[in-house]
Amino acid sequence: MADEPGDKPEGETPAEEAAEPARETAVGHQVVEPEPKPEKPEATEVFFSRDEPAAAAPQPQPAAAPPQPSGGTSPAAADRVAADSHDSFTDKPELFVAGAFVGAFVLGKLLKKITGGGD
């Protein structure tokens, strides 16, 4: 077993031992040193200008829109409005039922004429 340091012949040293000894953490992992950050170069200020005619008057800004009143209602107000409204179906539902029967009868007669069914 030549892997143990005592078994190696003298004069042969591994590359790890020849280099600077590596630092290790408490659990045996090698400590990695952060690379030095390059220094930032000094900032250069840049100015942009554009040539504008001196005689040009500034454009007027459009007027702001007038504030709109809030059109929302509270849930309680909506319930009151719904309770006060009159529904014609709740007043006389029998008219709607009679209208459905008359509509079905007329539709049946119309289909009978179109298809030529019956005697």
C-alpha positions as CSV (number, residue, x, y, z in Angstrom):
1,M,0.0,0.0,0.0
2,A,1.9,3.0,-1.3
3,D,-1.0,5.4,-0.6
4,E,0.0,6.1,3.0
5,P,2.7,8.8,3.6
6,G,4.9,6.5,5.6
7,D,5.1,3.9,2.8
8,K,6.4,6.2,0.1
9,P,10.0,6.3,-0.7
10,E,11.9,9.4,0.3
11,G,12.2,12.1,-2.3
12,E,8.7,11.6,-3.7
13,T,6.2,14.1,-2.5
14,P,2.7,14.6,-3.9
15,A,1.9,17.9,-5.5
16,E,-0.5,18.8,-2.7
17,E,2.2,18.6,0.0
18,A,4.7,20.6,-2.2
19,A,2.2,23.5,-2.6
20,E,1.0,25.8,0.1
21,P,-1.1,23.8,2.6
22,A,-4.8,24.1,2.0
23,R,-7.1,25.3,4.8
24,E,-9.9,23.0,5.7
25,T,-13.2,23.5,7.5
26,A,-14.2,21.6,10.6
27,V,-15.8,18.9,8.5
28,G,-12.7,18.5,6.3
29,H,-13.8,20.5,3.2
30,Q,-11.4,22.8,1.5
31,V,-11.9,26.5,2.1
32,V,-12.3,28.4,-1.2
33,E,-11.0,32.0,-1.1
34,P,-13.1,34.5,-3.0
35,E,-11.5,36.1,-6.0
36,P,-10.6,39.8,-5.6
37,K,-13.1,42.1,-7.3
38,P,-11.7,44.4,-9.9
39,E,-11.8,48.1,-9.0
40,K,-14.4,50.1,-10.8
41,P,-13.1,52.7,-13.2
42,E,-14.1,56.3,-12.4
43,A,-17.4,57.2,-14.0
44,T,-17.3,59.5,-16.9
45,E,-20.1,62.1,-17.1
46,V,-21.7,62.5,-20.5
47,F,-23.9,65.5,-21.4
48,F,-26.3,65.5,-24.3
49,S,-27.7,68.6,-25.7
50,R,-30.0,69.3,-28.6
51,D,-30.3,72.4,-30.5
52,E,-33.8,73.9,-30.3
53,P,-34.9,77.1,-31.9
54,A,-35.1,79.9,-29.3
55,A,-38.3,81.3,-30.9
56,A,-40.4,78.2,-30.5
57,A,-43.0,78.6,-27.9
58,P,-43.7,75.6,-25.6
59,Q,-46.8,73.6,-26.4
60,P,-49.7,74.1,-24.0
61,Q,-50.7,71.1,-22.0
62,P,-54.3,69.8,-22.4
63,A,-56.7,70.4,-19.6
64,A,-57.2,67.6,-17.1
65,A,-60.5,65.7,-17.3
66,P,-63.1,66.8,-14.8
67,P,-63.6,64.5,-11.9
68,Q,-66.5,62.1,-12.3
69,P,-68.8,61.5,-9.4
70,S,-68.7,57.9,-8.1
71,G,-71.5,56.0,-9.7
72,G,-71.4,53.0,-7.4
73,T,-74.0,52.0,-4.9
74,S,-73.7,50.2,-1.6
75,P,-74.9,46.6,-1.4
76,A,-77.6,47.7,1.0
77,A,-78.9,50.4,-1.4
78,A,-78.9,47.8,-4.2
79,D,-81.0,45.4,-2.1
80,R,-83.5,48.2,-1.3
81,V,-83.9,49.0,-5.0
82,A,-84.4,45.4,-5.9
83,A,-87.0,45.0,-3.2
84,D,-88.9,48.1,-4.4
85,S,-88.9,47.1,-8.1
86,H,-92.1,45.4,-9.4
87,D,-91.7,42.3,-11.5
88,S,-94.6,41.6,-13.8
89,F,-94.1,37.8,-13.6
90,T,-94.5,37.9,-9.8
91,D,-97.7,40.0,-10.2
92,K,-99.5,37.7,-12.7
93,P,-97.6,34.5,-13.6
94,E,-100.7,32.9,-15.1
95,L,-100.4,35.3,-18.1
96,F,-96.9,33.9,-18.9
97,V,-98.0,30.3,-18.6
98,A,-100.9,31.0,-20.9
99,G,-98.6,32.7,-23.4
100,A,-96.3,29.7,-23.4
101,F,-99.2,27.3,-24.2
102,V,-100.5,29.5,-27.0
103,G,-97.0,29.8,-28.5
104,A,-96.5,26.0,-28.4
105,F,-99.9,25.5,-30.1
106,V,-99.1,28.0,-32.9
107,L,-95.6,26.5,-33.4
108,G,-97.2,23.0,-33.7
109,K,-99.7,24.2,-36.3
110,L,-96.9,25.9,-38.3
111,L,-94.7,22.8,-38.3
112,K,-97.7,20.7,-39.4
113,K,-98.3,22.9,-42.4
114,I,-94.6,23.0,-43.4
115,T,-94.0,19.3,-43.2
116,G,-97.3,18.3,-44.6
117,G,-98.1,15.9,-41.8
118,G,-101.5,14.8,-40.6
119,D,-104.7,13.8,-42.5
